[in-house]
Amino acid sequence: MYLSLKEIWHEKLRYGLIIGMILLVTYLVFILSALANGLAQQNTQAIESWDTSKVVLAKDSDINLSQSLLTSEQTKAIKLGKSQAYVGTIGAVATSSKHSEIRSTMVGLDWNQYIGKDMQLVSGHRVQSDNQIVVDTQFKNEGYKLGDKVRLTTNGQQYTIVGFTENAKMSVAPVVYGTMATWRKLHNLPDTFTASGIISKSADFKVNNSDLKTYTADTFIQKLPGYSAQNSTFAFMIGFLFVISLIVIAVFLYILTMQKIPNYAVLRAQGLPARTLVKTTIAQALMLVSFGLILGGVLTAVTARFMPLGVPMIFSAGLSIAVVIGILLTGLLGAIVPVRTILKVDPVTAIGG
């Protein structure tokens, strides 16, 4: 350990470049991981806030809540308990004369059912009439206030914002909560339509209707538009970064090892075992990776501090720990590459005897 630190201190520029490279890889992995996590959560925040366990949709809806419609005929025999709620969804563009328009998802609720009752508000109150709405805090960040009038269609009725709630996004769009009557009006549906689907926080909920189908929350989330493709893309990007960092670290350490062969030969000739040299090389690699991780973490924290609110970066302790362990293992694997060269050092040949 002492020998490794002394060498790093003596060759500041050489090892500084390696640390800088690891810093940049670490920084990029941390940022991409936070963005992937943030975007994933923005797809599912509202669904998770409902404590969703099962989702009941029309059989021909392709597991898409926006494409599902349940009629009163289909739902008349269904008895909802305290753990179930009807929801209706439709895309809407919220416009106001005072503020910029926001593309959102309108969610109609029966406010006497559990989703409406359990909703946590940052400010304001729950919806009490058809001309009132509760919106995600993104509206607040965009300058909207309690009492502001909002249109959800170009020439439609105005709705009053009476409350703000956090973590209410679906498919990246902020949610506008209203009544089922408002949902039907935006959808141009008669009263014979009940909802888009049924959300249950109980895993035991079932319906006996051949026109409807029950899905688990995981199955439903995986079918959200773009969700799986987005997560797969980020996973591949992060995976390729690990592979690239492994190759780069291995190449750097191999070149350094080859440059130090005469030094290793002298140490071997003095009786220093090859095992000690291998341990020193691995310890040095782990120190370089650790320095890069620490500096990359600091740079990431500074970036997150000044990142605009609109950028969906969410850091997860579990994900961050996984990234740290992954990069440390990458450094360890990279350090093992030149070990064979160290073990084969012949003092006489290397020194020139």
C-alpha positions as CSV (number, residue, x, y, z in Angstrom):
1,M,0.0,0.0,0.0
2,Y,2.8,2.4,1.0
3,L,4.7,1.6,-2.2
4,S,1.6,2.2,-4.3
5,L,0.9,5.6,-2.8
6,K,4.5,6.6,-3.1
7,E,4.6,5.7,-6.8
8,I,1.3,7.6,-7.4
9,W,2.7,10.7,-5.7
10,H,5.9,10.5,-7.6
11,E,4.2,10.1,-11.0
12,K,1.4,12.7,-10.5
13,L,0.8,13.5,-14.1
14,R,0.7,9.9,-15.3
15,Y,-1.6,8.7,-12.6
16,G,-3.6,11.9,-12.6
17,L,-4.6,11.2,-16.2
18,I,-5.8,7.7,-15.3
19,I,-7.8,9.2,-12.3
20,G,-9.2,11.8,-14.6
21,M,-10.4,9.1,-17.1
22,I,-12.0,7.1,-14.3
23,L,-13.6,10.4,-12.9
24,L,-15.2,11.1,-16.3
25,V,-16.5,7.5,-16.7
26,T,-17.9,7.6,-13.1
27,Y,-19.5,10.9,-13.6
28,L,-21.2,9.8,-16.8
29,V,-22.4,6.5,-15.3
30,F,-23.8,8.4,-12.2
31,I,-25.6,11.0,-14.4
32,L,-27.1,8.4,-16.8
33,S,-28.2,6.2,-13.9
34,A,-29.9,9.2,-12.2
35,L,-31.6,10.2,-15.5
36,A,-32.7,6.6,-16.1
37,N,-34.1,6.3,-12.6
38,G,-35.8,9.7,-12.9
39,L,-37.4,9.0,-16.2
40,A,-38.6,5.6,-15.0
41,Q,-40.2,7.1,-11.9
42,Q,-41.8,9.9,-13.9
43,N,-43.5,7.1,-16.0
44,T,-44.9,5.4,-12.9
45,Q,-45.2,8.0,-10.1
46,A,-49.0,8.3,-10.1
47,I,-49.4,4.5,-10.4
48,E,-47.1,3.9,-7.5
49,S,-48.8,6.6,-5.4
50,W,-52.0,4.6,-5.8
51,D,-50.3,1.6,-4.2
52,T,-51.4,-0.4,-7.3
53,S,-51.4,-4.1,-7.0
54,K,-53.9,-5.1,-9.7
55,V,-55.3,-3.3,-12.7
56,V,-58.6,-4.3,-14.4
57,L,-58.9,-3.2,-18.1
58,A,-61.0,-4.0,-21.1
59,K,-59.8,-7.2,-22.7
60,D,-59.0,-5.6,-26.1
61,S,-57.2,-2.6,-24.6
62,D,-53.7,-4.0,-25.2
63,I,-52.9,-3.4,-21.5
64,N,-53.2,0.3,-22.1
65,L,-55.3,2.4,-19.6
66,S,-55.9,5.2,-22.2
67,Q,-57.3,2.7,-24.7
68,S,-59.5,0.9,-22.2
69,L,-63.2,1.8,-21.7
70,L,-65.5,0.1,-19.1
71,T,-69.2,0.3,-19.6
72,S,-71.8,0.4,-16.9
73,E,-73.1,-2.9,-18.2
74,Q,-69.7,-4.5,-17.7
75,T,-69.2,-3.1,-14.2
76,K,-72.7,-3.3,-12.7
77,A,-72.0,-6.7,-11.1
78,I,-68.6,-5.6,-9.7
79,K,-68.5,-4.7,-6.1
80,L,-65.7,-2.3,-5.2
81,G,-64.3,-2.4,-1.6
82,K,-62.2,0.1,0.3
83,S,-59.1,-1.0,-1.7
84,Q,-60.5,-0.4,-5.2
85,A,-61.2,2.7,-7.3
86,Y,-62.3,3.6,-10.7
87,V,-60.0,5.7,-12.9
88,G,-60.4,7.3,-16.2
89,T,-57.5,8.7,-18.2
90,I,-57.1,10.9,-21.3
91,G,-54.3,13.1,-22.7
92,A,-54.9,16.8,-22.3
93,V,-53.1,20.1,-22.9
94,A,-53.6,22.4,-20.0
95,T,-53.7,26.1,-21.2
96,S,-54.0,29.3,-19.3
97,S,-54.1,33.0,-20.3
98,K,-51.4,33.7,-17.7
99,H,-49.0,30.7,-18.1
100,S,-47.5,28.4,-20.7
101,E,-49.4,25.3,-21.8
102,I,-48.5,22.0,-20.2
103,R,-49.1,18.6,-21.9
104,S,-50.6,16.4,-19.2
105,T,-52.7,13.3,-18.4
106,M,-56.2,14.0,-17.1
107,V,-57.2,11.4,-14.5
108,G,-60.9,11.2,-13.5
109,L,-61.7,9.8,-10.0
110,D,-64.6,9.1,-7.8
111,W,-63.3,11.1,-4.9
112,N,-65.2,9.0,-2.4
113,Q,-63.0,6.0,-3.3
114,Y,-59.6,5.3,-1.8
115,I,-57.4,7.1,-4.4
116,G,-59.2,10.4,-3.8
117,K,-59.5,9.9,-0.1
118,D,-55.8,8.9,0.4
119,M,-54.3,11.6,-1.9
120,Q,-51.7,13.7,-0.1
121,L,-51.8,17.4,-1.0
122,V,-49.0,19.9,-0.8
123,S,-51.5,22.7,-0.6
124,G,-55.2,23.4,-1.2
125,H,-58.0,20.9,-0.9
126,R,-59.5,17.9,-2.8
127,V,-61.9,18.2,-5.7
128,Q,-65.4,19.0,-4.6
129,S,-67.2,19.7,-7.9
130,D,-66.9,19.0,-11.6
131,N,-65.2,22.4,-12.4
132,Q,-62.3,21.8,-9.9
133,I,-59.0,20.0,-10.4
134,V,-55.9,19.0,-8.4
135,V,-52.6,19.1,-10.3
136,D,-49.1,17.9,-10.0
137,T,-46.5,20.3,-8.5
138,Q,-44.9,20.7,-11.9
139,F,-47.7,23.2,-12.5
140,K,-46.6,25.1,-9.4
141,N,-43.0,25.1,-10.7
142,E,-44.3,26.6,-14.0
143,G,-46.0,29.5,-12.1
144,Y,-49.5,28.2,-11.7
145,K,-51.2,29.0,-8.4
146,L,-54.3,28.0,-6.4
147,G,-57.4,29.6,-8.0
148,D,-55.9,29.8,-11.5
149,K,-58.3,28.9,-14.3
150,V,-57.2,26.2,-16.8
151,R,-58.7,24.8,-20.0
152,L,-58.0,21.2,-20.8
153,T,-59.2,21.6,-24.4
154,T,-58.8,24.5,-26.8
155,N,-62.3,26.0,-26.5
156,G,-63.6,23.9,-23.6
157,Q,-64.7,24.7,-20.1
158,Q,-62.4,26.3,-17.6
159,Y,-61.4,24.4,-14.5
160,T,-60.1,25.9,-11.2
161,I,-56.9,24.6,-9.6
162,V,-57.9,23.9,-6.0
163,G,-54.9,21.7,-4.9
164,F,-51.4,20.6,-5.7
165,T,-50.0,17.1,-5.1
166,E,-46.5,15.6,-5.4
167,N,-45.3,12.6,-7.4
168,A,-48.3,12.7,-9.8
169,K,-46.8,11.9,-13.2
170,M,-47.8,9.2,-15.7
171,S,-45.9,8.5,-18.8
172,V,-43.7,11.5,-18.0
173,A,-46.7,13.9,-18.2
174,P,-48.0,15.6,-15.0
175,V,-51.4,14.4,-13.9
176,V,-54.5,16.6,-13.6
177,Y,-57.0,15.0,-11.3
178,G,-60.7,15.7,-11.8
179,T,-64.0,14.0,-11.5
180,M,-65.3,11.1,-13.6
181,A,-67.9,13.5,-15.1
182,T,-65.0,15.7,-16.3
183,W,-63.2,12.7,-17.8
184,R,-66.4,11.7,-19.7
185,K,-66.9,15.2,-21.0
186,L,-63.3,15.4,-22.3
187,H,-63.7,12.0,-23.9
188,N,-67.1,12.9,-25.4
189,L,-68.6,9.8,-23.7
190,P,-72.2,9.3,-22.4
191,D,-73.0,8.3,-18.8
192,T,-73.1,4.7,-19.9
193,F,-69.3,4.5,-19.6
194,T,-68.0,4.1,-16.1
195,A,-64.2,4.4,-16.3
196,S,-61.0,3.4,-18.2
197,G,-60.1,0.8,-15.6
198,I,-60.2,-0.3,-12.0
199,I,-57.2,0.1,-9.7
200,S,-56.8,-2.2,-6.7
201,K,-54.3,-2.1,-3.9
202,S,-55.4,-5.5,-2.9
203,A,-53.7,-8.4,-4.6
204,D,-56.7,-10.7,-4.1
205,F,-59.1,-8.6,-6.2
206,K,-60.7,-10.4,-9.1
207,V,-63.5,-9.8,-11.6
208,N,-65.7,-12.4,-13.3
209,N,-66.3,-10.9,-16.7
210,S,-65.1,-12.3,-20.0
211,D,-64.9,-8.7,-21.4
212,L,-62.5,-7.6,-18.7
213,K,-59.0,-8.8,-17.8
214,T,-57.0,-8.4,-14.6
215,Y,-53.2,-7.6,-14.7
216,T,-50.5,-7.3,-12.1
217,A,-49.0,-3.8,-11.5
218,D,-45.7,-5.0,-13.0
219,T,-47.3,-6.3,-16.2
220,F,-49.3,-3.1,-16.5
221,I,-46.2,-0.8,-16.0
222,Q,-44.1,-2.8,-18.4
223,K,-46.7,-2.1,-21.1
224,L,-46.7,1.7,-20.5
225,P,-45.8,3.4,-23.9
226,G,-42.0,3.6,-24.3
227,Y,-41.3,2.4,-20.7
228,S,-39.5,-0.8,-21.5
229,A,-37.7,0.6,-24.6
230,Q,-36.4,3.6,-22.5
231,N,-35.2,1.4,-19.7
232,S,-33.5,-1.0,-22.1
233,T,-31.7,1.8,-23.9
234,F,-30.3,3.2,-20.6
235,A,-29.3,-0.2,-19.4
236,F,-27.4,-0.9,-22.6
237,M,-25.7,2.5,-22.5
238,I,-24.6,2.0,-18.9
239,G,-23.5,-1.6,-19.7
240,F,-21.4,-0.4,-22.6
241,L,-19.8,2.3,-20.4
242,F,-18.7,-0.4,-17.9
243,V,-17.2,-2.5,-20.8
244,I,-15.4,0.6,-22.2
245,S,-14.1,1.5,-18.8
246,L,-12.9,-2.1,-18.2
247,I,-11.0,-2.0,-21.5
248,V,-9.5,1.5,-20.9
249,I,-8.4,0.7,-17.4
250,A,-6.9,-2.6,-18.5
251,V,-5.0,-1.0,-21.3
252,F,-3.6,1.8,-19.1
253,L,-2.5,-0.6,-16.4
254,Y,-1.0,-3.0,-18.9
255,I,1.1,-0.1,-20.4
256,L,2.2,1.0,-17.0
257,T,3.1,-2.5,-16.1
258,M,5.2,-3.0,-19.2
259,Q,7.0,0.3,-18.5
260,K,7.8,-0.9,-15.0
261,I,9.1,-4.4,-16.0
262,P,12.8,-3.4,-15.4
263,N,11.8,-2.1,-11.9
264,Y,9.9,-5.3,-11.2
265,A,12.9,-7.3,-12.4
266,V,15.2,-5.5,-10.0
267,L,12.8,-6.1,-7.1
268,R,12.5,-9.8,-8.1
269,A,16.3,-10.1,-8.2
270,Q,16.4,-8.6,-4.7
271,G,14.2,-11.4,-3.5
272,L,10.8,-9.7,-3.5
273,P,8.1,-12.4,-4.3
274,A,6.0,-12.0,-7.4
275,R,2.9,-12.3,-5.1
276,T,3.8,-9.0,-3.4
277,L,4.2,-7.2,-6.7
278,V,0.8,-8.5,-7.8
279,K,-0.9,-7.3,-4.6
280,T,0.8,-3.9,-5.1
281,T,-0.5,-3.6,-8.6
282,I,-4.1,-4.6,-7.6
283,A,-4.0,-2.3,-4.6
284,Q,-2.8,0.6,-6.8
285,A,-5.6,0.0,-9.3
286,L,-8.2,0.0,-6.6
287,M,-6.8,3.2,-5.2
288,L,-6.9,4.9,-8.6
289,V,-10.5,3.7,-9.1
290,S,-11.5,4.9,-5.6
291,F,-10.0,8.3,-6.2
292,G,-11.8,8.6,-9.5
293,L,-15.1,7.4,-7.8
294,I,-14.8,10.0,-5.0
295,L,-14.1,12.9,-7.4
296,G,-16.8,11.7,-9.8
297,G,-19.3,11.6,-7.0
298,V,-18.4,15.1,-5.9
299,L,-18.7,16.4,-9.5
300,T,-22.1,14.6,-9.8
301,A,-23.3,16.2,-6.5
302,V,-22.3,19.6,-7.8
303,T,-24.1,19.0,-11.1
304,A,-27.2,17.8,-9.4
305,R,-27.2,20.9,-7.2
306,F,-27.4,23.3,-10.2
307,M,-29.5,21.1,-12.5
308,P,-32.8,22.7,-13.7
309,L,-36.0,21.5,-12.1
310,G,-37.2,20.2,-15.5
311,V,-34.4,17.6,-15.7
312,P,-35.7,14.3,-14.2
313,M,-32.6,13.3,-12.2
314,I,-33.4,11.1,-9.2
315,F,-30.6,9.5,-7.2
316,S,-31.3,6.2,-5.5
317,A,-29.1,4.9,-2.7
318,G,-29.3,1.3,-4.0
319,L,-28.6,2.3,-7.6
320,S,-25.6,4.5,-6.5
321,I,-24.1,1.7,-4.4
322,A,-24.5,-0.7,-7.4
323,V,-22.7,1.7,-9.6
324,V,-19.8,2.1,-7.1
325,I,-19.5,-1.7,-6.7
326,G,-19.7,-2.1,-10.5
327,I,-16.9,0.4,-11.2
328,L,-14.7,-1.1,-8.4
329,L,-15.1,-4.6,-9.9
330,T,-14.3,-3.1,-13.3
331,G,-11.1,-1.7,-11.9
332,L,-10.3,-5.0,-10.2
333,L,-10.8,-6.9,-13.5
334,G,-8.7,-4.4,-15.3
335,A,-5.9,-4.8,-12.8
336,I,-5.9,-8.6,-13.2
337,V,-5.0,-8.3,-16.9
338,P,-1.3,-7.4,-16.4
339,V,-0.8,-9.9,-13.5
340,R,0.3,-12.7,-15.9
341,T,3.1,-10.4,-17.2
342,I,4.3,-9.7,-13.7
343,L,4.3,-13.4,-12.8
344,K,6.5,-14.2,-15.9
345,V,9.1,-11.5,-15.2
346,D,12.6,-13.0,-15.6
347,P,15.0,-10.8,-13.7
348,V,18.0,-11.8,-15.8
349,T,16.3,-11.2,-19.1
350,A,14.6,-8.0,-18.1
351,I,17.8,-6.4,-16.7
352,G,19.7,-7.4,-19.7
353,G,22.0,-10.1,-18.3
